[in-house]
Amino acid sequence: MSSAVISTSAATRRPFLFDAEATDANEHCHPERSGQCAKRIARGVEGTLSLPDSRLAGVTPASRLEIRPAPEMVPSGIAAIDALTGGLPRGCLTEICGPASSGRTTLLLAALAAATHRGEFCAVVDASDALDPHSVNAAGVDLDGLLWVRCGESSRKLTQQQRKRENRETRTNPSEHRLEQVLRATDLLLESGGFGLIVLDLADLSPQDARRVPLTTWFRFRRAIEHTPTILLAIEHQPIAGSCSSLLLQLGSQAESEPAREPSHSQLLTQLDISAELIRSRIDRKPARSVKFATKTAWAG
């Protein structure tokens, strides 16, 4: 409160009249003159002392401010991931990063299955048209509650001449046009509401194309889902959202102590041992930890 009083006095240009004469008079003056000295000093601060009380009457002390509640955590569908992070936070952006064959699709399908089993509607914005409906169905996802937005080139049946004419009219290359479609579709889904889980699948985009997403776009996405039950899950090769993500997981197909090698064909057809490392979490500020889980191959006939 005292600092506020001083700043208010400086802002209104009312200087304190603590000159040498007044100070000496206050310390050594005769008792009969003590009242006059006090009045002289008070004249310089009387306006300052009364001003903050009226203007700061509605200010709530920091000790009385309400603590922002932690976001609700829901199961991700993989017990090891839930033990590591506590689940997926609602109203937040979560990034899942890792190279190919690192368990990204396993976590994606598990999250979709868990959300649809809760009776929630889900949406997948597929930047590369890489989602396999047979694998989605075999993973236990309720297809009636899933919206698949296909933004890849194969999603539109155009001739080569039609593609050239479209690229010439838009004056953009196919990758930029596809990324623009991804961001526009995500904006529409976030504005519409009603989705418990929205997945932004950028895993098959090159790191150069993925980094073209402006940081302001990630801030807009984060603001759009704040105070909502929606989970925004971004599947990427490398982290690109920066501080906008509340949870960041790094997936890998082998432990750091083991030599890097490509998974064998038998592992791809049966299962892979996946390691997940907690890189950043704004919900639980604990040191980074890691867990392991195994992928499951779902055969769809």
Long-range contacts (C-beta under 8 A, 24 or more apart in sequence): 1-52, 1-56, 4-52, 4-56, 5-48, 5-49, 5-51, 5-52, 8-48, 8-51, 8-52, 8-55, 9-45, 9-48, 9-51, 12-47, 12-48, 12-51, 14-44, 14-45, 14-47, 14-48, 15-44, 16-44, 16-45, 16-48, 17-41, 17-43, 17-44, 17-45, 18-44, 70-283, 71-246, 71-283, 72-229, 73-283, 74-114, 74-115, 74-118, 74-231, 75-114, 76-107, 76-110, 76-111, 76-114, 77-107, 77-109, 77-110, 77-111, 77-112, 77-113, 77-114, 78-106, 78-107, 78-110, 78-293, 79-293, 80-276, 80-291, 80-292, 80-293, 81-107, 81-249, 81-276, 81-291, 81-293, 83-291, 84-249, 84-276, 84-278, 84-289, 84-290, 84-291, 85-247, 85-249, 85-278, 85-281, 85-283, 85-284, 86-283, 86-284, 88-231, 88-233, 88-247, 89-231, 89-246, 89-247, 89-283, 90-228, 90-229, 90-230, 90-231, 91-225, 91-226, 91-227, 91-228, 91-229, 91-230, 91-231, 92-222, 92-225, 92-231, 92-232, 92-245, 92-246, 92-247, 92-282, 92-283, 93-218, 93-221, 93-222, 93-225, 93-232, 93-234, 93-241, 93-244, 93-245, 93-246, 93-247, 94-231, 94-232, 94-233, 94-234, 94-245, 94-246, 94-247, 94-248, 94-249, 95-234, 95-236, 95-239, 95-240, 95-241, 95-245, 95-247, 95-248, 95-249, 96-233, 96-234, 96-235, 96-236, 96-249, 96-251, 97-236, 97-237, 97-238, 97-239, 97-248, 97-249, 97-250, 97-251, 98-237, 98-250, 98-251, 98-252, 99-237, 99-252, 99-253, 101-253, 101-262, 101-263, 101-268, 101-272, 102-251, 102-252, 102-253, 102-274, 103-251, 103-253, 103-272, 103-274, 103-276, 103-293, 103-295, 104-203, 104-235, 104-251, 105-135, 105-203, 106-274, 106-295, 106-296, 107-251, 108-199, 108-201, 108-233, 108-235, 109-135, 109-136, 109-139, 109-141, 110-139, 111-197, 111-199, 111-231, 111-233, 112-136, 112-139, 112-141, 112-146, 112-197, 112-199, 113-139, 113-140, 113-141, 115-145, 115-196, 115-197, 115-231, 116-141, 116-142, 116-145, 116-146, 117-142, 118-196, 119-145, 120-145, 120-195, 120-196, 120-197, 121-145, 121-146, 121-147, 121-194, 121-195, 121-196, 122-146, 122-147, 122-195, 122-196, 122-197, 122-198, 122-199, 123-147, 123-148, 123-149, 123-189, 123-195, 123-197, 123-198, 123-199, 124-148, 124-149, 124-199, 124-201, 125-149, 125-151, 125-182, 125-185, 125-186, 125-189, 125-198, 125-199, 125-200, 125-201, 126-150, 126-151, 126-152, 126-201, 127-151, 127-152, 127-178, 127-179, 127-182, 127-200, 127-201, 127-202, 127-204, 127-205, 128-152, 128-201, 128-203, 128-204, 128-205, 129-153, 129-154, 129-155, 130-201, 130-203, 130-204, 131-201, 134-300, 135-298, 135-300, 137-300, 138-298, 138-299, 138-300, 139-298, 147-189, 147-195, 149-185, 149-189, 151-178, 151-181, 151-182, 151-185, 152-178, 153-178, 175-205, 175-206, 175-209, 176-209, 176-212, 179-205, 179-209, 179-212, 179-213, 183-213, 183-217, 186-221, 187-220, 187-224, 190-221, 190-224, 190-225, 190-230, 190-232, 191-224, 193-228, 193-230, 195-230, 196-229, 196-230, 196-231, 197-230, 197-231, 197-233, 198-230, 198-231, 198-232, 198-233, 199-233, 199-234, 199-235, 200-232, 200-233, 200-234, 200-235, 201-235, 202-234, 202-235, 202-236, 202-237, 202-240, 203-235, 203-236, 203-237, 205-237, 206-237, 207-237, 207-238, 210-236, 210-237, 210-238, 210-240, 211-240, 213-240, 215-241, 215-242, 215-244, 218-242, 218-244, 218-245, 219-244, 239-279, 245-280, 246-281, 246-282, 246-283, 247-280, 247-281, 247-282, 247-283, 248-278, 248-279, 248-280, 248-281, 249-276, 249-277, 249-278, 249-279, 250-276, 250-277, 250-279, 251-275, 251-276, 251-277, 252-276, 252-277, 255-292, 268-297, 269-297, 270-297, 271-295, 271-296, 271-297
